[in-house]
């Protein structure tokens, strides 16, 4: 069966970096783009962008250009989201999704000094 | 960016009641390829979102047929014909016709 399994919760300090993984199984990884969505506590869904799993080319929504990086380890069917120079406003749950028909379980990132 | 306005923001329903949620777009969502990329998602408490309806009216596999979608251009509706207890959560519309993809602000369905 198709699954997207994300890494565990993270506790980081402002200014640090965090790397979140999303491991896909049950389908051909390179046949579908991988999308990233942010959900701040008690808030709605915010589109971050996506990565073309065939070419590795990322596309970022405007609010996520600069400190956010999408990349792949195709041999492991895994997509990654890295957030650099963490800020308080990055505290949220981050989801990966295969074209929104399959979602990861989400990763809660807490940013606290 | 395309703005999706969902109404109502909250909805309270009894079991068996039929309800509708509206999603209005600031631009037509009819794509040049003839498709309309308007989807509906449900996020149950503490869970990841799940896809209910894609391309306005197509029921995702495994989703009960009490859910239905309709609409065109800028006005879309999700209908639940006979709410069940498991339907509680937040419903989001999302569009993928225009970049960047955007989500509505959500409609919270509560069960009375």
Interface residues (C-beta under 8 A of the other chain):
Chain A: X35 X37 X44 X45 X46 X47 X49 X61 X62 X95 X97 X100 X101 X103 X104 X105 X106
Chain B: X39 X41 X43 X48 X49 X50 X51 X54 X60 X90 X92 X94 X100 X101 X102 X103 X104 X105 X106
